[in-house]
Amino acid sequence: MVSSESSTSDQTSVVKPPRPIKYLPTIEAYDLWASVYDQDSNPLQALDDIEVSTLLPEFLALLPPSAPSSHLKVVDLGCGTGRNTVKLLIAPGVQQIVGLDASANMLAIARKRCERYREAQLTSSKQARRLVLEEYDILGGNATALVPSIAEEADAVVSTLVLEHLPLDKFFRAVSSIVKPGGLFLLTNMHPDMGVKSQAGFVDVRTGEKVRPVSYAHRIEDIAEEASRWDFDFVGQVREREARAGDVDSEGVGNRIKKWIGIKMWFGMVLKKRTTQRPRDEKMI
């Protein structure tokens, strides 16, 4: 016979207190996040990896074939720990890669990751690509003036899961100052349907706090409008991706995606910069 006291105890559920949240400036947050960024089972990052694995090759196929006198240059804007930078190191036709990020700690990890890939590339007798990784803060003042010269006149720009942390006008000003007329731009970001419910963040294992950087839930139509102001047009359709039950078993995704099943988490788009551009003062109106 079970006593009433033990029965009551068995049925009592322990309610965990809510995890404290700490909001930090974006660069400070990512400097802290860097050490665990590639291991914290971020479902959006995992979904981005899945979608970019097909979108990036399609994007690069749109670029004109490089000639010995005109090597293709691709800028990875907000390269983070180098997730996509290493993909560019082995991409056909790309001869120069420039990775830019505002977080020194994220860049340090990207350098180590890319160096491992470069060593493997040389070992396999493939032609070495020129790689430059530099610190660059879009919000550090006049974005046009601060873009590293090595990144200017790029044939293409890739920027994944970065726009969430930036105002649209500052972001597109920077992209416009990097990519040359006729160049291409691959953009992915957190879907606004997810953005209105959550934002990027991680748990600081030292304090147990949830750390969140500055985030914006940009609507796709607002992104399209701002892109047009900076002389970019769509190439093809915007891709939107909701979380699916089958994603739980996909490599690198895991159980954290379960609460998002049926909700759009991700979108991606390809843009092309017009060869004829409006005067800059018209864009500022």
C-alpha positions in Angstrom: 0.0 0.0 0.0 1.3 3.4 -1.0 0.9 6.1 1.6 -0.9 9.3 0.6 2.2 11.3 1.4 4.4 9.4 -1.1 1.7 9.4 -3.7 1.4 13.2 -3.5 5.2 13.5 -3.8 5.3 11.2 -6.8 2.7 13.3 -8.7 4.4 16.6 -8.0 6.3 17.9 -11.0 9.4 20.0 -10.6 9.0 23.3 -12.5 12.3 24.7 -13.6 12.7 28.5 -13.2 13.0 30.4 -16.4 16.6 30.8 -17.7 17.8 34.3 -17.2 18.4 36.2 -20.5 21.3 38.6 -21.0 21.2 41.0 -24.0 24.5 42.0 -25.4 25.8 44.1 -28.4 26.1 41.8 -31.4 29.9 41.7 -31.6 30.3 41.0 -27.9 27.7 38.2 -28.0 29.4 36.5 -30.9 32.8 36.8 -29.3 31.3 34.8 -26.4 29.4 32.4 -28.7 32.4 31.6 -30.9 33.8 28.8 -28.7 30.6 26.8 -28.9 29.0 28.1 -32.1 29.7 25.0 -34.2 28.7 22.6 -31.4 25.5 23.9 -29.8 23.1 22.1 -32.1 21.5 25.3 -33.5 18.5 24.1 -35.6 18.5 27.2 -37.8 22.2 26.9 -38.6 21.7 23.2 -39.3 18.8 24.0 -41.7 20.9 26.7 -43.4 23.7 24.1 -44.0 21.2 21.8 -45.6 19.7 24.4 -47.9 23.0 26.1 -48.8 24.5 22.7 -49.8 22.3 22.9 -52.9 21.7 26.7 -53.2 25.4 27.6 -53.2 26.4 25.4 -56.2 23.4 26.7 -58.1 24.4 30.3 -57.3 28.1 29.8 -58.3 26.9 28.2 -61.6 25.4 31.6 -62.5 28.8 33.3 -62.4 30.7 33.7 -65.6 33.5 31.2 -66.1 36.8 32.7 -64.9 39.7 33.3 -67.3 43.4 33.5 -66.3 43.3 37.2 -66.6 40.1 37.6 -64.6 39.8 35.3 -61.6 36.5 35.2 -59.8 36.4 36.9 -56.4 33.7 35.9 -53.9 33.2 37.7 -50.5 31.8 35.8 -47.6 30.2 38.7 -45.6 29.7 37.8 -42.0 31.8 34.6 -42.5 31.7 33.7 -38.8 33.6 30.4 -38.1 34.0 29.8 -41.8 31.1 27.4 -42.4 30.7 28.6 -46.0 34.2 30.0 -46.5 35.5 26.4 -46.7 32.9 25.5 -49.2 34.2 28.4 -51.4 37.7 27.1 -51.1 36.8 24.0 -53.1 34.2 25.6 -55.3 35.0 25.3 -59.1 36.1 28.6 -60.7 36.5 30.6 -57.6 40.1 31.8 -57.3 39.9 34.5 -54.6 37.9 34.3 -51.4 37.6 37.2 -48.9 35.9 36.4 -45.5 34.7 39.4 -43.4 33.4 39.3 -39.9 33.0 41.8 -37.0 33.9 39.2 -34.3 37.6 38.6 -33.8 36.9 35.3 -32.0 34.8 34.0 -34.8 37.5 34.9 -37.3 40.1 33.1 -35.3 38.1 29.9 -35.6 37.5 30.5 -39.3 41.3 30.9 -39.8 42.0 27.5 -38.2 39.2 25.8 -40.1 40.3 27.3 -43.5 43.9 26.4 -42.9 43.0 22.8 -42.5 41.1 22.9 -45.8 43.9 24.7 -47.5 46.4 22.0 -46.4 44.1 19.3 -47.7 43.6 21.2 -50.9 47.4 21.4 -51.5 47.8 17.7 -50.6 45.2 16.7 -53.2 47.2 18.7 -55.8 44.4 21.2 -56.5 45.3 24.8 -57.3 45.5 26.9 -54.1 43.0 29.7 -54.0 43.9 33.1 -52.5 42.2 33.5 -49.1 42.0 36.7 -47.0 40.1 36.9 -43.7 39.6 40.4 -42.2 37.8 42.1 -39.4 35.0 44.3 -40.6 32.1 45.9 -38.7 29.3 47.1 -40.9 28.0 49.4 -38.1 31.4 50.9 -37.4 30.7 54.2 -39.1 30.5 54.9 -42.8 30.2 51.4 -44.2 31.2 52.4 -47.8 34.5 53.9 -46.6 35.3 51.1 -44.1 34.9 48.1 -46.5 38.4 46.6 -46.8 39.8 47.4 -50.3 40.6 43.7 -50.9 36.8 43.0 -50.8 35.8 45.7 -53.3 34.8 44.9 -56.9 33.8 41.3 -56.0 32.1 39.1 -58.6 29.8 37.8 -55.9 28.9 38.1 -52.2 27.6 35.3 -50.0 26.0 36.2 -46.6 24.2 33.6 -44.6 22.3 34.2 -41.3 23.8 37.7 -40.9 21.0 40.1 -41.9 19.0 39.3 -38.7 21.5 41.4 -36.7 21.6 44.5 -38.9 19.4 47.4 -40.1 18.5 46.9 -43.8 19.9 50.1 -45.0 23.3 49.6 -43.4 23.5 46.0 -44.6 22.7 46.8 -48.3 24.9 49.8 -48.3 27.8 47.5 -47.4 26.9 44.8 -49.9 26.5 47.4 -52.7 29.9 48.8 -51.9 31.5 45.3 -52.2 29.8 43.7 -55.3 30.6 45.1 -58.7 27.8 46.1 -61.2 26.5 42.9 -62.8 27.7 40.9 -59.8 25.6 38.4 -57.8 24.5 38.2 -54.1 23.4 35.1 -52.2 21.5 35.9 -49.1 19.9 33.6 -46.4 18.4 34.6 -43.2 16.0 33.6 -40.4 12.5 33.7 -41.7 10.3 36.4 -40.2 7.7 33.8 -39.2 10.4 32.5 -36.8 11.8 35.9 -36.1 8.6 37.1 -34.5 8.7 34.2 -32.1 12.4 33.9 -31.3 15.9 35.2 -32.1 19.5 34.1 -32.3 21.1 33.2 -29.0 23.0 30.6 -27.0 23.5 29.5 -23.4 26.7 30.8 -21.7 27.9 27.6 -20.0 29.9 29.7 -17.5 26.8 31.6 -16.1 23.8 29.6 -17.3 22.4 32.7 -18.9 20.8 32.8 -22.3 22.8 35.4 -24.3 21.0 37.2 -27.1 22.5 39.7 -29.6 20.6 42.5 -31.3 18.1 41.0 -33.7 15.6 42.2 -36.3 12.7 40.2 -37.8 13.0 41.6 -41.3 10.0 40.9 -43.6 10.9 39.6 -47.0 9.0 42.4 -48.8 11.0 45.0 -46.8 14.2 43.3 -47.8 13.1 43.3 -51.4 12.3 47.0 -51.3 15.6 47.9 -49.7 17.5 45.7 -52.1 15.9 47.5 -55.1 17.0 50.9 -53.6 20.6 49.7 -53.8 20.2 48.5 -57.4 19.6 44.8 -56.8 17.0 42.7 -58.6 15.9 39.1 -57.9 17.2 36.2 -59.8 14.6 33.5 -59.6 12.2 33.0 -56.7 12.7 33.4 -53.0 13.1 30.0 -51.3 11.3 29.5 -48.0 11.8 26.5 -45.7 9.6 25.3 -42.9 10.7 22.8 -40.3 9.6 19.2 -41.0 9.2 16.2 -38.9 11.8 14.4 -41.0 14.4 17.1 -40.2 14.9 15.6 -36.7 16.8 12.7 -38.2 18.8 14.8 -40.6 22.5 15.1 -40.0 23.3 17.9 -37.5 19.7 18.9 -36.8 18.4 17.0 -33.8 15.5 17.4 -31.4 15.6 21.2 -30.9 13.9 21.6 -34.3 10.7 19.8 -33.0 9.1 22.9 -31.6 9.4 24.6 -35.0 7.7 21.9 -37.1 5.3 23.5 -39.5 6.8 27.0 -39.0 8.9 28.7 -41.7 12.4 29.1 -40.3 14.6 30.0 -43.2 14.6 31.8 -46.5 17.2 32.3 -49.2 17.4 34.4 -52.3 19.7 35.4 -55.1 20.1 39.0 -56.3 21.9 40.7 -59.1 23.3 44.2 -59.0 22.2 46.3 -61.9 24.8 47.5 -64.4 23.1 50.9 -64.6 22.8 52.5 -61.1 20.9 55.4 -59.8 22.8 58.4 -58.3 23.6 57.7 -54.6 21.6 60.7 -53.3 18.4 59.2 -54.8 18.9 56.1 -52.7 19.1 58.1 -49.5 15.6 59.7 -49.9 
